[in-house]
């Protein structure tokens, strides 16, 4: 596995992730997407900031509009920042009092290669399973990992048409 360096690859993966885990409500805002899902998961309740710009232009109105959106939904304003977000946006948000939460690292690998390399440790018991949507077991484990009670989900991806994975933009 290796960390990604190519911004265009980050943008592609971010677009795919956006479509794979859509929010209940998505509203465009000056190139961003404001996402709300009753507060369940930070990702589905944050501003998707991957708008194709290399550099942050200092549009304070976009930030204020996003903050107003989240306040109107009784949610904490959060901004999803990645290597594909405009450079300088993170620093601008920090100056406004925002703090980094749950940083993550995006890694890629060939699944068959990962399985092959882990065989000495796990034998041949590992396998890749691709499903059209998360099942109840996956949602329960994810909820536990994220600190949500499993019954806190008042929606499920598999039963809500608006939450099913969508084609990339």
C-alpha positions as CSV (number, residue, x, y, z in Angstrom):
1,X,0.0,0.0,0.0
2,X,1.1,3.5,-0.6
3,X,-0.1,7.0,0.2
4,X,-1.6,8.8,-2.7
5,X,0.3,11.8,-4.1
6,X,-1.7,12.7,-7.2
7,X,-4.4,15.3,-6.6
8,X,-6.4,14.1,-9.6
9,X,-6.5,10.6,-8.1
10,X,-7.6,12.1,-4.8
11,X,-10.4,13.9,-6.6
12,X,-11.6,10.8,-8.3
13,X,-11.6,8.7,-5.1
14,X,-13.4,11.5,-3.2
15,X,-16.1,11.7,-5.9
16,X,-16.5,7.9,-5.7
17,X,-16.7,8.0,-1.9
18,X,-19.3,10.8,-2.1
19,X,-21.5,8.7,-4.3
20,X,-20.9,5.5,-2.4
21,X,-22.0,6.9,1.0
22,X,-24.5,9.6,0.1
23,X,-26.2,11.7,2.7
24,X,-30.0,11.8,3.2
25,X,-29.9,15.5,2.1
26,X,-27.4,17.0,-0.3
27,X,-27.5,20.7,-1.2
28,X,-25.1,22.4,-3.6
29,X,-23.4,25.5,-2.3
30,X,-20.9,27.4,-4.5
31,X,-19.2,24.2,-5.8
32,X,-19.4,22.4,-2.5
33,X,-22.0,19.9,-1.4
34,X,-23.7,20.4,2.0
35,X,-24.6,17.0,3.5
36,X,-27.0,16.2,6.3
37,X,-28.1,12.8,7.6
38,X,-29.7,13.4,11.1
39,X,-26.2,13.7,12.6
40,X,-25.3,10.0,12.0
41,X,-21.6,9.9,10.9
42,X,-19.5,13.0,10.5
43,X,-18.9,12.3,6.8
44,X,-22.6,12.3,5.9
45,X,-23.0,15.5,8.0
46,X,-20.2,17.7,6.6
47,X,-19.4,20.0,3.8
48,X,-17.8,18.2,0.8
49,X,-15.2,20.7,-0.3
50,X,-13.7,19.0,-3.3
51,X,-14.8,21.6,-5.9
52,X,-11.9,21.3,-8.3
53,X,-10.1,24.5,-7.2
54,X,-6.4,24.2,-6.4
55,X,-6.3,27.2,-4.2
56,X,-8.8,28.6,-1.7
57,X,-10.2,31.9,-2.9
58,X,-11.2,33.3,0.5
59,X,-14.9,33.1,-0.1
60,X,-16.1,33.7,3.5
61,X,-19.7,33.8,2.3
62,X,-19.5,30.1,1.3
63,X,-18.4,29.2,4.8
64,X,-21.1,31.4,6.3
65,X,-23.7,29.8,4.1
66,X,-22.5,26.3,5.1
67,X,-22.6,27.2,8.7
68,X,-26.2,28.5,8.4
69,X,-27.2,25.3,6.6
70,X,-25.9,23.1,9.5
71,X,-27.4,25.4,12.2
72,X,-30.8,25.2,10.5
73,X,-30.5,21.4,10.7
74,X,-29.4,21.6,14.3
75,X,-26.0,20.0,13.3
76,X,-22.5,21.1,14.1
77,X,-20.9,22.6,11.0
78,X,-18.1,20.3,9.8
79,X,-15.9,20.5,6.7
80,X,-14.6,17.4,5.0
81,X,-11.0,18.4,4.1
82,X,-8.7,16.2,2.0
83,X,-5.7,16.5,-0.3
84,X,-8.3,17.2,-3.0
85,X,-9.7,20.3,-1.2
86,X,-8.5,23.7,-2.2
87,X,-5.1,24.6,-0.6
88,X,-5.5,27.1,2.2
89,X,-9.1,26.2,3.1
90,X,-7.9,24.2,6.1
91,X,-5.9,27.2,7.5
92,X,-8.9,29.5,6.9
93,X,-11.2,27.3,8.9
94,X,-8.6,27.0,11.6
95,X,-8.5,30.8,11.9
96,X,-12.3,30.7,12.3
97,X,-11.9,28.4,15.3
98,X,-12.4,25.0,13.6
99,X,-10.3,22.1,14.9
100,X,-9.3,18.9,13.1
101,X,-11.4,15.8,14.0
102,X,-10.9,12.2,13.0
103,X,-8.0,12.7,10.5
104,X,-7.7,9.8,8.1
105,X,-5.2,8.6,5.5
106,X,-6.3,7.4,2.1
107,X,-4.4,4.3,1.0
108,X,-4.8,2.2,-2.1
109,X,-3.8,-1.3,-3.1
110,X,-4.8,-4.2,-5.3
111,X,-7.1,-6.4,-3.1
112,X,-5.8,-9.7,-4.5
113,X,-2.2,-8.5,-3.7
114,X,-3.2,-7.6,-0.1
115,X,-4.8,-11.0,0.4
116,X,-1.8,-12.8,-1.1
117,X,0.6,-10.8,1.2
118,X,-1.4,-11.6,4.3
119,X,-1.6,-15.4,3.6
120,X,1.4,-16.1,5.8
121,X,-0.4,-14.6,8.8
122,X,-4.1,-15.5,8.1
123,X,-3.8,-18.5,5.8
124,X,-6.2,-18.4,2.9
125,X,-9.2,-17.5,5.1
126,X,-9.3,-13.8,3.8
127,X,-11.4,-13.0,0.8
128,X,-12.9,-9.9,-0.8
129,X,-16.6,-9.5,-0.9
130,X,-18.3,-6.8,-3.0
131,X,-21.9,-6.1,-2.0
132,X,-24.3,-3.6,-3.5
133,X,-24.8,-2.0,0.0
134,X,-23.7,-2.5,3.6
135,X,-25.6,-5.3,5.5
136,X,-26.8,-5.1,9.0
137,X,-23.6,-6.7,10.5
138,X,-21.4,-4.1,8.7
139,X,-23.7,-1.2,9.9
140,X,-23.6,-2.5,13.5
141,X,-19.8,-2.8,13.4
142,X,-19.4,0.6,11.8
143,X,-21.8,2.2,14.3
144,X,-19.7,0.8,17.2
145,X,-16.4,2.0,15.6
146,X,-17.9,5.5,15.2
147,X,-19.3,5.6,18.7
148,X,-23.0,5.4,17.8
149,X,-25.4,3.0,19.3
150,X,-26.5,0.5,16.6
151,X,-30.1,1.5,17.0
152,X,-29.2,5.2,16.5
153,X,-29.5,4.7,12.7
154,X,-33.0,5.9,11.8
155,X,-32.2,5.0,8.2
156,X,-30.5,2.2,6.5
157,X,-28.6,2.4,3.3
158,X,-30.0,-0.8,1.8
159,X,-33.7,0.2,2.4
160,X,-33.5,3.9,1.5
161,X,-33.4,4.6,-2.3
162,X,-31.9,8.1,-1.7
163,X,-29.0,6.4,0.2
164,X,-28.1,3.8,-2.3
165,X,-24.7,4.2,-4.0
166,X,-24.9,6.5,-7.0
167,X,-22.8,6.7,-10.2
168,X,-19.7,8.9,-10.0
169,X,-20.2,12.6,-10.9
